[in-house]
Amino acid sequence: MTASVIEVDITVTREAGAWPEDAEWLAERAALAALSAVWDPTDGPAELSVVLADDSLVQTLNRDYRGKDKPTNVLSFALTEADGPEVEDAPTLLGDVVLAWETLVRESAEQGKPLSNHLCHLVVHGVLHLLGYDHEVDAEAEEMERLEVEVLGTLAVPDPYATAAPASPMSDDRHDPQSPPHSPTTGR
C-alpha cells in the first residue's frame, strides 16, 4: 500500500508585524499538517495563503468583512466554488488565513504558551475553517478541537485546550469563526 501525497501550494506572506525569522516556516508547516489530516489527495491539488499581519490590518478586515471593529487572532477567508469558474486541472483555491501579530503575542503570554506553539495552533485552526470546519455549535466545536489537537500532536505541539477553561462556542474567548468568503478579484 502506498501513501497518497497531497499536492499543495502554500504561500506565506509577511504584511506587517514583528514576526520572528522562523514564522513563515512554522506557518507553512502547520498549514501542511492540517491539510494532510483532512484533504483527500484524490480531490487534486490545493492552494492557500497565510498572511502574517498586525492588529491594525486584522481589525480592518474584521470590521469590513465581519462587522466587528476590533482585532482578533486569526481570520479565515474561504473561497467558494461560486467565486470563479472551475478550470480543469487547476488547484482548488482554499482561501486565506490572516494572523494578527500583537494579539498572538498577547495571547501567548496570557496563556503561558510558547509563541511558536500558539502560531501553529492558529494556523491549523484557520486552515480547518478553510476546509469547512466550524465551532458555532458544541458538536462542531468538539470535532474541530479534536482535529486541532490531533494535527498539533503531529507537530509536537501540546493540546492547547488541556488547561483552558471551558468556553461557550459563541463566546469571544474562542477564536473567531470563519469569515464570509471574498472574491480574490475584489481584494479585502
N, C-alpha and C positions, 0 to 999 in steps of 0.2 A: 504494500500500500504506500503510495507516495503522498506526501503532504502537498496540499494546494497552496500556491503562493499568490498573494494578492498583489495586484498592480495598483500602485497609488502614487500620486504626486502631491506632496505636502509642501506648501510654501510657507515659510515663516518670515514675517516682516517686522522690523522694528520701526514703529511710527513715532513713539515718544516714550519717555520714562527712562530711568537709570538702570535698565535691565543688566544683570550680570553677564559676563562673557559667554557662559555656557547656556544661556536662556534658550537660544534657537535650537541647540542640540536637545535639551530637555523637552522642549515643546514638540519637536518632531518625533522624538522617541515615544512620548506619551500619546500623541495622536496616532501613531502607527500601532501602538499596543491596543488602543481602543478599537481601531478598525479591525485589527487582526482577530479580536474576540468576537465580533459580530458581523463583519462584512463577508458576504458569500462570494468567493472568488469567481463563481460562475456568473455573477452579475457584471463581470467585466471590470475594467479599470475605474478608479475613482480619483477625484481631485478635491482638495480642500485647502483653505489657508488659515493660518493662525497669525493674528496681528497682536504684537506686543505694544500696548498703548499706555496712556496715563489716565488718571481720573477725569481730567478735563475732556478728553476725546470720548471716553466711555459715557460720561454724563451727557454729552451732546447726542450721542447715538441713542442712549436710553430715553432721553427726552423726545427725540424726533421719531423713534420707532415704537416706543412703548408708553409714551406719555408720562414717564417718571423722571422728573428733573433732578436726578441725583446719580452719582456714580454707583457702580456695582462691580463685583469682582470679575464676572465673565458674562459676555453676551454671545449668543449663538444666532447666526442668521442663516437659516436653512434655505437652500434654493429648492424650488418645487418644479415638477415637470412642466407646469404652466409657464415657467419663467423663460422658456425658449424652445425652439424646435429641437426634436431629437435628431442627432446626427449619427449615422451608422458608424460603429467602431470608436466613437468618441467616448472619453471618460465621463462617468457620471459626476456632475458638479454638485458636491455636497453642500458647500457654503463656507461661511467664515466664522471663526471663533475669535473673539476680541477680549483681551485681558487688560485689566487696569492695574498698573504698577503700584501706586500708593495704597490702594485697597488691599492688594495681595500682600504687601509688606506689613500693613497694619494687622490684617487677619492672622498672618503667620505669627506675629509677636503675641497677639492676644490669645491664640490657641496653643502657643508654645511648640510650634511645628517648624521644622526646617523650611526655609523659603523654597528650596528645590522640590520638596515633597508637596507643598501646597500648590506650586506651579503645575506640577504633574497632575495633581488631583483636578484642578480647574480645567486643564486642557482635556483630560479624559471626560469630565462632566460635560464640557461644551461639545465635544465630538459626539457623545452619546445623544445629545439633543439634536445634532445634525442628522443622526440616524433614526430619529423619531421617538426616542425615549423622553419621558417627561416625569414630573413629580407633582402634578396637580392634585392627585388623589392618593391616599395611603398605599393602595396596592401598586400603583405605578411607581411611587417613591421607593417602596421596598425593593422592587425589581431593579430600578435604576441604581440604587445604593449597592445592592448585591453585585451588580455588574461592575460598578466602580471599584469596589473592594477587590473583586477578582482580578480586574485589569491591573490595578495598582500593585497587587501582590506579585504580578509578573515583573514589575519594575522595582521590587524590593522596597516599596513604599507602604508603611503600616496603614492599617484601617483608619481612615480619617474620622470615622464616626464612632470609634471604640470608646472615646472618653467624652464625646459630645452629649449634651443633654438632649432628650427627645424634643423635637420641634414639630409644630403643626406644618403640614405640607404647604400651607398658604402663608406661613409667617415670613417676615423679611429676614429671619435668621438663616434661611436656606438660600441656596443660590437662586438667582432669578430664573424663571422659566424661559423656555425658548422664545425668542423674539419673533415677531411676524417676519415672513420671508421678504426679501427685497430682490429687485432685479439687478444683475450685475451692470446693466447699462445705465441705470438711473443713479448709481452711486449711493452714498449714505449721507 
